Amino acid sequence: MSVKKFFSAGKKLPFDERVELAHRLWDEFMDGFQDWKAPPIPKGKFPWKTLKAEIDAKLSRTDRIELAQQVWSNIIENGYDWELTPEQAAELDRRIADIEKNPQDGIPFEQIQAEMKLKYGWK
C-alpha cells in the first residue's frame, strides 16, 4: 500500500480513532528525543491499531512521516479543536495564581536555561 492508500484508509476511521492514529504516528518519531517516552499502546482492539501495524510493516520511515503530516492536516481541517477547554484554562489560571502567591517555589529561568545548556548543549 502507498501513502495515498493508507491516508484514504485513515480518513475512514472515526474522528477520535484518526486522532489517536495521528498521535501514534508522531510518537514513533518522538520516542527517545530528549528523554521523551511514547505512552504505551492501550490494550484491546481498536481499528487504528490494526491500520498502524500495517503501516509499520509496509511503509518506509519517510513515508510514515509524510502520512503523519497528511493525517494531522486532515484532522485540523475537519474540526480538531486544539483550543483550551474551560477546565484547562482554569488549571492554568490556578497555577499562575499559585506562582504569584508563592514565587519562591518556582525555579528561576536563568537556572533552567543553565541546566538545559549543560544537559543538551543549548545556546
KOLDOZA-470226 format. One record per atom (N, C-alpha, C): residue number from 0; residue in three letters; atom name; z, y, x. Coordinates in Angstrom, 1 decimal, decimal comma. Example, Ala and Ser with C-alpha at 12.3 -4.5 7.8 and 13.67 -1.06 7.14 Angstrom:
2
+-----+------+------+--------+--------+--------+
! seq ! type ! atom !      w !      v !      u !
+-----+------+------+--------+--------+--------+
!   0 !  ala !    N !    7,8 !   -5,7 !   13,2 !
!   0 !  ala !   CA !    7,8 !   -4,5 !   12,3 !
!   0 !  ala !    C !    7,8 !   -3,3 !   13,2 !
!   1 !  ser !    N !    7,1 !   -2,2 !   12,8 !
!   1 !  ser !   CA !    7,1 !   -1,1 !   13,7 !
!   1 !  ser !    C !    7,9 !    0,0 !   12,9 !
+-----+------+------+--------+--------+--------+
***
This chain:
123
+-----+------+------+--------+--------+--------+
! seq ! type ! atom !      w !      v !      u !
+-----+------+------+--------+--------+--------+
!   0 !  met !    N !    0,0 !   -1,2 !    0,8 !
!   0 !  met !   CA !    0,0 !    0,0 !    0,0 !
!   0 !  met !    C !    0,0 !    1,2 !    0,9 !
!   1 !  ser !    N !   -0,7 !    2,3 !    0,4 !
!   1 !  ser !   CA !   -0,7 !    3,5 !    1,2 !
!   1 !  ser !    C !    0,4 !    4,5 !    0,7 !
!   2 !  val !    N !    0,5 !    5,6 !    1,4 !
!   2 !  val !   CA !    1,5 !    6,6 !    0,9 !
!   2 !  val !    C !    1,2 !    7,1 !   -0,5 !
!   3 !  lys !    N !   -0,1 !    7,3 !   -0,8 !
!   3 !  lys !   CA !   -0,5 !    7,7 !   -2,1 !
!   3 !  lys !    C !   -0,1 !    6,7 !   -3,2 !
!   4 !  lys !    N !   -0,3 !    5,4 !   -2,9 !
!   4 !  lys !   CA !    0,1 !    4,4 !   -3,9 !
!   4 !  lys !    C !    1,6 !    4,3 !   -4,1 !
!   5 !  phe !    N !    2,4 !    4,5 !   -3,0 !
!   5 !  phe !   CA !    3,8 !    4,5 !   -3,1 !
!   5 !  phe !    C !    4,3 !    5,7 !   -3,8 !
!   6 !  phe !    N !    3,7 !    6,8 !   -3,6 !
!   6 !  phe !   CA !    4,0 !    8,1 !   -4,2 !
!   6 !  phe !    C !    3,8 !    7,9 !   -5,7 !
!   7 !  ser !    N !    2,7 !    7,3 !   -6,1 !
!   7 !  ser !   CA !    2,4 !    7,1 !   -7,5 !
!   7 !  ser !    C !    3,4 !    6,2 !   -8,1 !
!   8 !  ala !    N !    3,8 !    5,1 !   -7,4 !
!   8 !  ala !   CA !    4,8 !    4,2 !   -7,9 !
!   8 !  ala !    C !    6,2 !    4,9 !   -8,0 !
!   9 !  gly !    N !    6,5 !    5,8 !   -7,1 !
!   9 !  gly !   CA !    7,8 !    6,5 !   -7,1 !
!   9 !  gly !    C !    7,8 !    7,5 !   -8,3 !
!  10 !  lys !    N !    6,7 !    8,1 !   -8,6 !
!  10 !  lys !   CA !    6,7 !    9,0 !   -9,7 !
!  10 !  lys !    C !    7,0 !    8,4 !  -11,1 !
!  11 !  lys !    N !    6,8 !    7,0 !  -11,1 !
!  11 !  lys !   CA !    7,0 !    6,3 !  -12,4 !
!  11 !  lys !    C !    8,5 !    6,0 !  -12,6 !
!  12 !  leu !    N !    9,3 !    6,1 !  -11,5 !
!  12 !  leu !   CA !   10,7 !    5,9 !  -11,6 !
!  12 !  leu !    C !   11,4 !    6,9 !  -12,5 !
!  13 !  pro !    N !   12,4 !    6,6 !  -13,2 !
!  13 !  pro !   CA !   13,2 !    7,6 !  -13,9 !
!  13 !  pro !    C !   13,6 !    8,7 !  -13,0 !
!  14 !  phe !    N !   13,8 !    9,9 !  -13,4 !
!  14 !  phe !   CA !   14,1 !   11,0 !  -12,6 !
!  14 !  phe !    C !   15,3 !   10,8 !  -11,6 !
!  15 !  asp !    N !   16,4 !   10,2 !  -12,2 !
!  15 !  asp !   CA !   17,6 !   10,0 !  -11,3 !
!  15 !  asp !    C !   17,3 !    9,0 !  -10,2 !
!  16 !  glu !    N !   16,5 !    8,0 !  -10,6 !
!  16 !  glu !   CA !   16,1 !    7,0 !   -9,6 !
!  16 !  glu !    C !   15,2 !    7,6 !   -8,5 !
!  17 !  arg !    N !   14,3 !    8,5 !   -8,9 !
!  17 !  arg !   CA !   13,4 !    9,2 !   -7,9 !
!  17 !  arg !    C !   14,3 !   10,0 !   -7,0 !
!  18 !  val !    N !   15,3 !   10,7 !   -7,5 !
!  18 !  val !   CA !   16,1 !   11,5 !   -6,6 !
!  18 !  val !    C !   16,9 !   10,6 !   -5,6 !
!  19 !  glu !    N !   17,4 !    9,5 !   -6,1 !
!  19 !  glu !   CA !   18,0 !    8,5 !   -5,2 !
!  19 !  glu !    C !   17,1 !    8,0 !   -4,1 !
!  20 !  leu !    N !   15,9 !    7,7 !   -4,5 !
!  20 !  leu !   CA !   14,9 !    7,2 !   -3,6 !
!  20 !  leu !    C !   14,6 !    8,3 !   -2,5 !
!  21 !  ala !    N !   14,5 !    9,5 !   -2,9 !
!  21 !  ala !   CA !   14,2 !   10,6 !   -2,0 !
!  21 !  ala !    C !   15,4 !   10,7 !   -1,0 !
!  22 !  his !    N !   16,6 !   10,7 !   -1,5 !
!  22 !  his !   CA !   17,8 !   10,8 !   -0,7 !
!  22 !  his !    C !   17,7 !    9,6 !    0,4 !
!  23 !  arg !    N !   17,5 !    8,4 !   -0,1 !
!  23 !  arg !   CA !   17,5 !    7,3 !    0,8 !
!  23 !  arg !    C !   16,4 !    7,3 !    1,8 !
!  24 !  leu !    N !   15,2 !    7,9 !    1,5 !
!  24 !  leu !   CA !   14,1 !    8,0 !    2,5 !
!  24 !  leu !    C !   14,6 !    9,0 !    3,6 !
!  25 !  trp !    N !   15,2 !   10,1 !    3,2 !
!  25 !  trp !   CA !   15,7 !   11,1 !    4,2 !
!  25 !  trp !    C !   16,9 !   10,5 !    5,0 !
!  26 !  asp !    N !   17,7 !    9,7 !    4,3 !
!  26 !  asp !   CA !   18,9 !    9,2 !    5,0 !
!  26 !  asp !    C !   18,5 !    8,4 !    6,2 !
!  27 !  glu !    N !   17,4 !    7,6 !    6,1 !
!  27 !  glu !   CA !   16,9 !    6,8 !    7,2 !
!  27 !  glu !    C !   16,6 !    7,6 !    8,5 !
!  28 !  phe !    N !   16,1 !    8,8 !    8,3 !
!  28 !  phe !   CA !   15,8 !    9,6 !    9,5 !
!  28 !  phe !    C !   17,0 !   10,4 !   10,0 !
!  29 !  met !    N !   17,9 !   10,7 !    9,1 !
!  29 !  met !   CA !   19,1 !   11,5 !    9,5 !
!  29 !  met !    C !   20,2 !   10,6 !   10,1 !
!  30 !  asp !    N !   20,2 !    9,3 !    9,8 !
!  30 !  asp !   CA !   21,3 !    8,4 !   10,2 !
!  30 !  asp !    C !   21,4 !    8,5 !   11,8 !
!  31 !  gly !    N !   22,6 !    8,8 !   12,2 !
!  31 !  gly !   CA !   22,8 !    8,9 !   13,7 !
!  31 !  gly !    C !   22,6 !   10,3 !   14,3 !
!  32 !  phe !    N !   22,0 !   11,2 !   13,5 !
!  32 !  phe !   CA !   21,7 !   12,5 !   14,0 !
!  32 !  phe !    C !   23,0 !   13,3 !   14,0 !
!  33 !  gln !    N !   23,4 !   13,7 !   15,2 !
!  33 !  gln !   CA !   24,7 !   14,4 !   15,4 !
!  33 !  gln !    C !   25,8 !   13,8 !   14,7 !
!  34 !  asp !    N !   26,0 !   12,5 !   14,9 !
!  34 !  asp !   CA !   27,1 !   11,6 !   14,4 !
!  34 !  asp !    C !   27,1 !   11,5 !   12,8 !
!  35 !  trp !    N !   26,0 !   11,9 !   12,2 !
!  35 !  trp !   CA !   25,9 !   11,8 !   10,7 !
!  35 !  trp !    C !   25,6 !   10,3 !   10,4 !
!  36 !  lys !    N !   26,3 !    9,8 !    9,3 !
!  36 !  lys !   CA !   26,1 !    8,4 !    8,9 !
!  36 !  lys !    C !   25,6 !    8,4 !    7,5 !
!  37 !  ala !    N !   24,5 !    7,6 !    7,3 !
!  37 !  ala !   CA !   24,0 !    7,5 !    5,9 !
!  37 !  ala !    C !   25,0 !    6,7 !    5,1 !
!  38 !  pro !    N !   25,1 !    7,1 !    3,8 !
!  38 !  pro !   CA !   26,0 !    6,4 !    2,9 !
!  38 !  pro !    C !   25,5 !    5,0 !    2,7 !
!  39 !  pro !    N !   26,4 !    4,0 !    2,4 !
!  39 !  pro !   CA !   26,0 !    2,7 !    2,2 !
!  39 !  pro !    C !   25,1 !    2,6 !    0,9 !
!  40 !  ile !    N !   24,2 !    1,6 !    0,9 !
!  40 !  ile !   CA !   23,4 !    1,3 !   -0,2 !
!  40 !  ile !    C !   24,3 !    0,7 !   -1,3 !
!  41 !  pro !    N !   24,2 !    1,2 !   -2,5 !
!  41 !  pro !   CA !   25,1 !    0,6 !   -3,6 !
!  41 !  pro !    C !   24,7 !   -0,8 !   -3,9 !
!  42 !  lys !    N !   25,6 !   -1,6 !   -4,3 !
!  42 !  lys !   CA !   25,3 !   -3,0 !   -4,8 !
!  42 !  lys !    C !   24,7 !   -2,9 !   -6,2 !
!  43 !  gly !    N !   24,0 !   -4,0 !   -6,5 !
!  43 !  gly !   CA !   23,3 !   -4,0 !   -7,8 !
!  43 !  gly !    C !   21,8 !   -3,9 !   -7,7 !
!  44 !  lys !    N !   21,2 !   -4,1 !   -8,8 !
!  44 !  lys !   CA !   19,7 !   -4,0 !   -8,9 !
!  44 !  lys !    C !   19,3 !   -2,6 !   -9,4 !
!  45 !  phe !    N !   18,5 !   -1,9 !   -8,6 !
!  45 !  phe !   CA !   18,0 !   -0,6 !   -9,0 !
!  45 !  phe !    C !   16,5 !   -0,6 !   -8,7 !
!  46 !  pro !    N !   15,7 !   -0,1 !   -9,5 !
!  46 !  pro !   CA !   14,3 !    0,0 !   -9,2 !
!  46 !  pro !    C !   13,9 !    0,7 !   -7,9 !
!  47 !  trp !    N !   14,7 !    1,7 !   -7,6 !
!  47 !  trp !   CA !   14,4 !    2,4 !   -6,3 !
!  47 !  trp !    C !   14,6 !    1,6 !   -5,1 !
!  48 !  lys !    N !   15,6 !    0,6 !   -5,2 !
!  48 !  lys !   CA !   15,9 !   -0,3 !   -4,1 !
!  48 !  lys !    C !   14,7 !   -1,2 !   -3,8 !
!  49 !  thr !    N !   14,1 !   -1,7 !   -4,9 !
!  49 !  thr !   CA !   13,0 !   -2,6 !   -4,7 !
!  49 !  thr !    C !   11,8 !   -1,9 !   -4,1 !
!  50 !  leu !    N !   11,6 !   -0,7 !   -4,6 !
!  50 !  leu !   CA !   10,5 !    0,1 !   -4,0 !
!  50 !  leu !    C !   10,8 !    0,5 !   -2,6 !
!  51 !  lys !    N !   12,0 !    0,9 !   -2,3 !
!  51 !  lys !   CA !   12,3 !    1,3 !   -0,9 !
!  51 !  lys !    C !   12,1 !    0,1 !    0,1 !
!  52 !  ala !    N !   12,5 !   -1,1 !   -0,3 !
!  52 !  ala !   CA !   12,3 !   -2,3 !    0,5 !
!  52 !  ala !    C !   10,8 !   -2,5 !    0,8 !
!  53 !  glu !    N !   10,0 !   -2,3 !   -0,2 !
!  53 !  glu !   CA !    8,6 !   -2,5 !    0,0 !
!  53 !  glu !    C !    8,0 !   -1,3 !    0,9 !
!  54 !  ile !    N !    8,5 !   -0,1 !    0,7 !
!  54 !  ile !   CA !    8,1 !    1,0 !    1,5 !
!  54 !  ile !    C !    8,4 !    0,7 !    3,0 !
!  55 !  asp !    N !    9,7 !    0,2 !    3,2 !
!  55 !  asp !   CA !   10,1 !    0,0 !    4,6 !
!  55 !  asp !    C !    9,2 !   -1,1 !    5,3 !
!  56 !  ala !    N !    8,8 !   -2,1 !    4,5 !
!  56 !  ala !   CA !    8,0 !   -3,2 !    5,0 !
!  56 !  ala !    C !    6,6 !   -2,8 !    5,3 !
!  57 !  lys !    N !    6,1 !   -1,9 !    4,5 !
!  57 !  lys !   CA !    4,6 !   -1,6 !    4,6 !
!  57 !  lys !    C !    4,2 !   -0,3 !    5,2 !
!  58 !  leu !    N !    5,1 !    0,7 !    5,3 !
!  58 !  leu !   CA !    4,7 !    2,0 !    5,8 !
!  58 !  leu !    C !    5,3 !    2,3 !    7,2 !
!  59 !  ser !    N !    4,5 !    3,0 !    8,0 !
!  59 !  ser !   CA !    5,0 !    3,4 !    9,3 !
!  59 !  ser !    C !    6,1 !    4,5 !    9,1 !
!  60 !  arg !    N !    6,8 !    4,8 !   10,2 !
!  60 !  arg !   CA !    7,8 !    5,8 !   10,1 !
!  60 !  arg !    C !    7,2 !    7,2 !    9,7 !
!  61 !  thr !    N !    6,0 !    7,5 !   10,3 !
!  61 !  thr !   CA !    5,3 !    8,7 !   10,0 !
!  61 !  thr !    C !    4,9 !    8,8 !    8,5 !
!  62 !  asp !    N !    4,4 !    7,7 !    8,0 !
!  62 !  asp !   CA !    4,1 !    7,6 !    6,6 !
!  62 !  asp !    C !    5,3 !    7,7 !    5,7 !
!  63 !  arg !    N !    6,4 !    7,2 !    6,1 !
!  63 !  arg !   CA !    7,6 !    7,3 !    5,3 !
!  63 !  arg !    C !    8,1 !    8,7 !    5,2 !
!  64 !  ile !    N !    8,0 !    9,4 !    6,4 !
!  64 !  ile !   CA !    8,4 !   10,9 !    6,3 !
!  64 !  ile !    C !    7,5 !   11,6 !    5,4 !
!  65 !  glu !    N !    6,2 !   11,4 !    5,5 !
!  65 !  glu !   CA !    5,2 !   12,0 !    4,6 !
!  65 !  glu !    C !    5,6 !   11,7 !    3,1 !
!  66 !  leu !    N !    5,9 !   10,5 !    2,8 !
!  66 !  leu !   CA !    6,2 !   10,1 !    1,5 !
!  66 !  leu !    C !    7,5 !   10,8 !    1,0 !
!  67 !  ala !    N !    8,5 !   10,8 !    1,9 !
!  67 !  ala !   CA !    9,8 !   11,5 !    1,5 !
!  67 !  ala !    C !    9,5 !   13,0 !    1,1 !
!  68 !  gln !    N !    8,6 !   13,6 !    1,9 !
!  68 !  gln !   CA !    8,3 !   15,0 !    1,6 !
!  68 !  gln !    C !    7,6 !   15,2 !    0,3 !
!  69 !  gln !    N !    6,7 !   14,2 !    0,0 !
!  69 !  gln !   CA !    6,0 !   14,3 !   -1,3 !
!  69 !  gln !    C !    6,9 !   14,0 !   -2,5 !
!  70 !  val !    N !    7,8 !   13,1 !   -2,3 !
!  70 !  val !   CA !    8,7 !   12,7 !   -3,4 !
!  70 !  val !    C !    9,7 !   13,9 !   -3,7 !
!  71 !  trp !    N !   10,2 !   14,5 !   -2,6 !
!  71 !  trp !   CA !   11,1 !   15,7 !   -2,8 !
!  71 !  trp !    C !   10,3 !   16,9 !   -3,5 !
!  72 !  ser !    N !    9,1 !   17,1 !   -3,0 !
!  72 !  ser !   CA !    8,3 !   18,2 !   -3,7 !
!  72 !  ser !    C !    8,1 !   17,9 !   -5,1 !
!  73 !  asn !    N !    7,8 !   16,7 !   -5,5 !
!  73 !  asn !   CA !    7,6 !   16,3 !   -6,9 !
!  73 !  asn !    C !    8,9 !   16,5 !   -7,7 !
!  74 !  ile !    N !   10,1 !   16,1 !   -7,1 !
!  74 !  ile !   CA !   11,3 !   16,3 !   -7,8 !
!  74 !  ile !    C !   11,6 !   17,7 !   -8,1 !
!  75 !  ile !    N !   11,4 !   18,6 !   -7,1 !
!  75 !  ile !   CA !   11,7 !   20,0 !   -7,3 !
!  75 !  ile !    C !   10,7 !   20,6 !   -8,3 !
!  76 !  glu !    N !    9,5 !   20,2 !   -8,3 !
!  76 !  glu !   CA !    8,5 !   20,7 !   -9,3 !
!  76 !  glu !    C !    8,9 !   20,2 !  -10,7 !
!  77 !  asn !    N !    9,6 !   19,2 !  -10,8 !
!  77 !  asn !   CA !    9,9 !   18,6 !  -12,1 !
!  77 !  asn !    C !   11,4 !   18,9 !  -12,6 !
!  78 !  gly !    N !   12,0 !   19,9 !  -12,1 !
!  78 !  gly !   CA !   13,2 !   20,4 !  -12,6 !
!  78 !  gly !    C !   14,5 !   20,0 !  -11,9 !
!  79 !  tyr !    N !   14,4 !   19,6 !  -10,7 !
!  79 !  tyr !   CA !   15,7 !   19,3 !   -9,9 !
!  79 !  tyr !    C !   16,5 !   20,5 !   -9,8 !
!  80 !  asp !    N !   17,6 !   20,6 !  -10,3 !
!  80 !  asp !   CA !   18,5 !   21,8 !  -10,3 !
!  80 !  asp !    C !   19,4 !   21,7 !   -9,1 !
!  81 !  trp !    N !   19,0 !   22,5 !   -8,1 !
!  81 !  trp !   CA !   19,8 !   22,5 !   -6,9 !
!  81 !  trp !    C !   20,8 !   23,6 !   -6,9 !
!  82 !  glu !    N !   20,9 !   24,3 !   -8,0 !
!  82 !  glu !   CA !   21,9 !   25,4 !   -8,2 !
!  82 !  glu !    C !   23,3 !   24,8 !   -8,3 !
!  83 !  leu !    N !   24,3 !   25,6 !   -7,9 !
!  83 !  leu !   CA !   25,6 !   25,1 !   -8,1 !
!  83 !  leu !    C !   26,0 !   24,9 !   -9,5 !
!  84 !  thr !    N !   26,8 !   23,9 !   -9,7 !
!  84 !  thr !   CA !   27,4 !   23,6 !  -11,1 !
!  84 !  thr !    C !   28,6 !   24,6 !  -11,2 !
!  85 !  pro !    N !   29,1 !   24,8 !  -12,4 !
!  85 !  pro !   CA !   30,3 !   25,6 !  -12,6 !
!  85 !  pro !    C !   31,5 !   25,0 !  -11,8 !
!  86 !  glu !    N !   31,5 !   23,7 !  -11,7 !
!  86 !  glu !   CA !   32,6 !   23,1 !  -11,0 !
!  86 !  glu !    C !   32,5 !   23,3 !   -9,5 !
!  87 !  gln !    N !   31,3 !   23,3 !   -9,0 !
!  87 !  gln !   CA !   31,1 !   23,5 !   -7,5 !
!  87 !  gln !    C !   31,4 !   25,0 !   -7,2 !
!  88 !  ala !    N !   31,0 !   25,9 !   -8,1 !
!  88 !  ala !   CA !   31,3 !   27,3 !   -7,8 !
!  88 !  ala !    C !   32,8 !   27,6 !   -7,9 !
!  89 !  ala !    N !   33,5 !   26,9 !   -8,8 !
!  89 !  ala !   CA !   34,9 !   27,1 !   -8,9 !
!  89 !  ala !    C !   35,6 !   26,6 !   -7,7 !
!  90 !  glu !    N !   35,1 !   25,5 !   -7,2 !
!  90 !  glu !   CA !   35,7 !   24,9 !   -5,9 !
!  90 !  glu !    C !   35,5 !   25,8 !   -4,8 !
!  91 !  leu !    N !   34,3 !   26,4 !   -4,6 !
!  91 !  leu !   CA !   34,1 !   27,4 !   -3,6 !
!  91 !  leu !    C !   35,0 !   28,6 !   -3,7 !
!  92 !  asp !    N !   35,1 !   29,1 !   -4,9 !
!  92 !  asp !   CA !   36,0 !   30,2 !   -5,2 !
!  92 !  asp !    C !   37,4 !   29,9 !   -4,8 !
!  93 !  arg !    N !   37,9 !   28,7 !   -5,1 !
!  93 !  arg !   CA !   39,2 !   28,2 !   -4,8 !
!  93 !  arg !    C !   39,4 !   28,2 !   -3,3 !
!  94 !  arg !    N !   38,4 !   27,7 !   -2,6 !
!  94 !  arg !   CA !   38,5 !   27,6 !   -1,1 !
!  94 !  arg !    C !   38,5 !   29,0 !   -0,5 !
!  95 !  ile !    N !   37,7 !   29,9 !   -1,0 !
!  95 !  ile !   CA !   37,7 !   31,3 !   -0,5 !
!  95 !  ile !    C !   39,0 !   32,0 !   -0,7 !
!  96 !  ala !    N !   39,6 !   31,8 !   -1,9 !
!  96 !  ala !   CA !   40,9 !   32,4 !   -2,2 !
!  96 !  ala !    C !   42,0 !   31,8 !   -1,2 !
!  97 !  asp !    N !   41,9 !   30,5 !   -0,9 !
!  97 !  asp !   CA !   42,8 !   29,8 !    0,0 !
!  97 !  asp !    C !   42,7 !   30,4 !    1,4 !
!  98 !  ile !    N !   41,5 !   30,6 !    1,8 !
!  98 !  ile !   CA !   41,3 !   31,2 !    3,2 !
!  98 !  ile !    C !   41,8 !   32,6 !    3,3 !
!  99 !  glu !    N !   41,6 !   33,4 !    2,2 !
!  99 !  glu !   CA !   42,0 !   34,8 !    2,2 !
!  99 !  glu !    C !   43,6 !   34,8 !    2,1 !
! 100 !  lys !    N !   44,2 !   33,9 !    1,4 !
! 100 !  lys !   CA !   45,6 !   33,9 !    1,3 !
! 100 !  lys !    C !   46,3 !   33,3 !    2,6 !
! 101 !  asn !    N !   45,6 !   32,4 !    3,3 !
! 101 !  asn !   CA !   46,2 !   31,7 !    4,5 !
! 101 !  asn !    C !   45,2 !   31,7 !    5,6 !
! 102 !  pro !    N !   44,8 !   32,9 !    6,2 !
! 102 !  pro !   CA !   43,8 !   32,9 !    7,2 !
! 102 !  pro !    C !   44,2 !   32,2 !    8,5 !
! 103 !  gln !    N !   45,5 !   32,1 !    8,7 !
! 103 !  gln !   CA !   46,0 !   31,4 !    9,9 !
! 103 !  gln !    C !   45,6 !   29,9 !    9,9 !
! 104 !  asp !    N !   45,3 !   29,3 !    8,7 !
! 104 !  asp !   CA !   45,0 !   27,9 !    8,6 !
! 104 !  asp !    C !   43,5 !   27,6 !    9,0 !
! 105 !  gly !    N !   42,7 !   28,6 !    9,1 !
! 105 !  gly !   CA !   41,3 !   28,4 !    9,5 !
! 105 !  gly !    C !   41,1 !   28,3 !   11,0 !
! 106 !  ile !    N !   39,9 !   27,9 !   11,4 !
! 106 !  ile !   CA !   39,6 !   27,8 !   12,8 !
! 106 !  ile !    C !   38,6 !   29,0 !   13,1 !
! 107 !  pro !    N !   38,9 !   29,8 !   14,0 !
! 107 !  pro !   CA !   38,0 !   30,9 !   14,3 !
! 107 !  pro !    C !   36,6 !   30,5 !   14,7 !
! 108 !  phe !    N !   35,6 !   31,2 !   14,2 !
! 108 !  phe !   CA !   34,2 !   30,9 !   14,5 !
! 108 !  phe !    C !   34,0 !   30,7 !   16,0 !
! 109 !  glu !    N !   34,6 !   31,6 !   16,8 !
! 109 !  glu !   CA !   34,4 !   31,5 !   18,3 !
! 109 !  glu !    C !   34,8 !   30,2 !   18,8 !
! 110 !  gln !    N !   35,9 !   29,6 !   18,3 !
! 110 !  gln !   CA !   36,4 !   28,3 !   18,7 !
! 110 !  gln !    C !   35,4 !   27,2 !   18,3 !
! 111 !  ile !    N !   34,9 !   27,3 !   17,1 !
! 111 !  ile !   CA !   33,9 !   26,3 !   16,6 !
! 111 !  ile !    C !   32,7 !   26,4 !   17,5 !
! 112 !  gln !    N !   32,2 !   27,6 !   17,7 !
! 112 !  gln !   CA !   31,0 !   27,8 !   18,5 !
! 112 !  gln !    C !   31,1 !   27,2 !   19,9 !
! 113 !  ala !    N !   32,3 !   27,5 !   20,5 !
! 113 !  ala !   CA !   32,5 !   26,9 !   21,9 !
! 113 !  ala !    C !   32,5 !   25,4 !   21,9 !
! 114 !  glu !    N !   33,1 !   24,8 !   20,8 !
! 114 !  glu !   CA !   33,2 !   23,4 !   20,7 !
! 114 !  glu !    C !   31,8 !   22,8 !   20,5 !
! 115 !  met !    N !   31,0 !   23,4 !   19,7 !
! 115 !  met !   CA !   29,6 !   23,0 !   19,5 !
! 115 !  met !    C !   28,8 !   23,1 !   20,8 !
! 116 !  lys !    N !   29,0 !   24,1 !   21,5 !
! 116 !  lys !   CA !   28,2 !   24,3 !   22,8 !
! 116 !  lys !    C !   28,6 !   23,2 !   23,7 !
! 117 !  leu !    N !   29,9 !   22,8 !   23,8 !
! 117 !  leu !   CA !   30,3 !   21,7 !   24,7 !
! 117 !  leu !    C !   29,8 !   20,4 !   24,2 !
! 118 !  lys !    N !   29,9 !   20,1 !   22,9 !
! 118 !  lys !   CA !   29,5 !   18,8 !   22,4 !
! 118 !  lys !    C !   28,0 !   18,6 !   22,3 !
! 119 !  tyr !    N !   27,3 !   19,6 !   21,9 !
! 119 !  tyr !   CA !   25,9 !   19,5 !   21,6 !
! 119 !  tyr !    C !   25,0 !   20,3 !   22,5 !
! 120 !  gly !    N !   25,5 !   21,1 !   23,4 !
! 120 !  gly !   CA !   24,7 !   21,9 !   24,3 !
! 120 !  gly !    C !   24,1 !   23,1 !   23,5 !
! 121 !  trp !    N !   24,6 !   23,5 !   22,4 !
! 121 !  trp !   CA !   24,0 !   24,6 !   21,6 !
! 121 !  trp !    C !   24,3 !   25,9 !   22,4 !
! 122 !  lys !    N !   23,4 !   26,8 !   22,1 !
! 122 !  lys !   CA !   23,5 !   28,1 !   22,8 !
! 122 !  lys !    C !   23,8 !   29,2 !   21,8 !
+-----+------+------+--------+--------+--------+
***
